[in-house]
Amino acid sequence: PGRLIIPAFSVGRTQALLFVLNKLYTEEGFPPIKVFSDSPLALASTRVYEKFIHLLNQEARDFYDEHEELFDFENLTYVQDMKQSKAIANYNEPCIIISSSGMIAGGRIEHHVLTNLPNPYATILLVGFAAEGTLGNRLLKGMRSLSVSKDTEIPVMATIKS
């Protein structure tokens, strides 16, 4: 199935992505697709943003005044634990997975990327900085396969975008 995997930092970037997706669904009629936000820190950070809406930019405040939500929408699931996180691999419909870390250097995103690298219907969209030596940086430079052990090589069949 088609998947969009977005490595994102838990504070700031994930909230920006959720806000943009909410706007696309709410104002632009973007077709509903399941979105998983898979980072406990991102969820905690999102709740802090929601408490301080008055400090956000005018666009966000105006959207909130009209729609009463910035980051929550009908097809969004906040993933709480590792069991739920790993279960996303068995979700067989097109979906968007937003998870940390943004550079694919630790965190739950590593499982999502490794699971989907050989999937030609997956796209990995890097939306932030990826330091030299991180998996995110190597993917951006065109890495064609990933050695996960001396006997196991994962081909990069997914589309890599930034």
N, C-alpha and C positions, 0 to 999 in steps of 0.2 A: 504493500500500500504506500501511497505518497505520504511522505513525512517531511516536515520542515523542522530541523533541529537547530535551535538558537542558543549557543553558549552565551550567557549574560551574567554580568556582575550582579550580585544579590541586592546591592544598594544603589539605587539610581537608574541603572540601565533596565533592570527588569520592570520597574514601575513605568518607565517611559514606554517600553514595549507594550505593556498591558493597557496603558492609556491609549496608545495609537490603535491597538486592536479593538478596544472598546469603541473608539470613534469610528473605525471602519465598519463595524457591525451596526452601530446605532445610527450613524448619520449617512453612511455611504451605501448601505444595503449589501455589504460584503456577505457572501453566503456563509451560513453558520458552519464552522468546522471546530472540532474538539480542540481545546487548548489546555495543555498541562503546564502548570507552573510548579516545577520540581526543585524547590529549595526552601528548607525551613527558615533560613535567614532572610530570604526574599519575602516570605510571608510575614515575618515579624517586622521587617522594614516597611512593607506595604501598609501594615496596620499603623505604623508611626506616621507615614505620609497622610493617611486618612484622618488622623487626629489633628493635623496641622495644615488643612486645606487652605486656610486663610493666608498661609505663607507661600503658596504655590503661585505660578504665573497666572496672568489674567485669563489666558485661554483655558487653563485647567479649572479655575474658579468658575468661569462662565459655563463650561461643560457640566460641572458639578451642580450649579444652580438649576440648570435645565433638566438634567437626567438623574440627579441624586446619587450617582456612582461614578467613580473615576476608574477603578481597577477591577471591579467585579462585573461579570456579564454571564449570560445564561449558559454558555457552553464552556466556561472556564472551571477547571478543577485544580485546587491547590493540593498538591501531593504532600502527605504528612510524613510517611515513614518509608524505610528502605524496601519493605515488602511491596508497598504500592508503587514505588519508583520502578522496581524491577518488573512489575506486572505490566507496565506500559509497553514493554517489548511485545506483549501478546495482544495489544490493541490493534485490530485489523482494519480499521478505517483510516482514511487520511486524517492527519492531525498535526498540530504544532506543539513542540516540546521546548519550553524555555527552562534552562537549568544552569546552575553554576558549577564550575568557575568559567568566567568569560574567556580565558585563554586555553581552556581544556587542559588545565594543569591541576588535577585533583578535583574532588567533588563528584556529585552524581552525574554530571555531564559526561564523564569519561565512559560510563557504562552505556549511555545512549549513543555516543559517537561510535564506540567499538561495535555495538550491536548493529548500527546502521551504515558503517563504512562500506560493507559489501552489497548494500541495497541500492540498485541503480535508480530506484524511485524515491530515494531520500536526497534531500538537500541540506547541507550544513552551512548555515549563514552566520558568519562571524561579524558581529556588530560593534566590536570594540577593539582595543589594542591587544595584540598577542606578542609577547616578548620573545626574543630570540631563544631558541631551544625548547619552547613549549610545543605541544602537539598542534595547537591552533596555528602557530607560526609555520610549522613544517607542512601542514595541510595547505596553507595559503601559498607556499612556495612550490606546490605541485607534487608533493610526496605521492607515489603511486601504490605503495603498500606499507603496511605497518607490521613490524616483527614484534609479536607478543611473547614469544618464547623461542628457544632454539629450533623447535619443530613446527611452530605455528606462525604463519604469515597471513595477514588480513589484507586482501586487495582493496584499494580505494575505488569503489564503483559509484559511490555517492557523488553528487555535484557539490563542489565547494565554491562558495561565494562570499564576498565581503561587502 
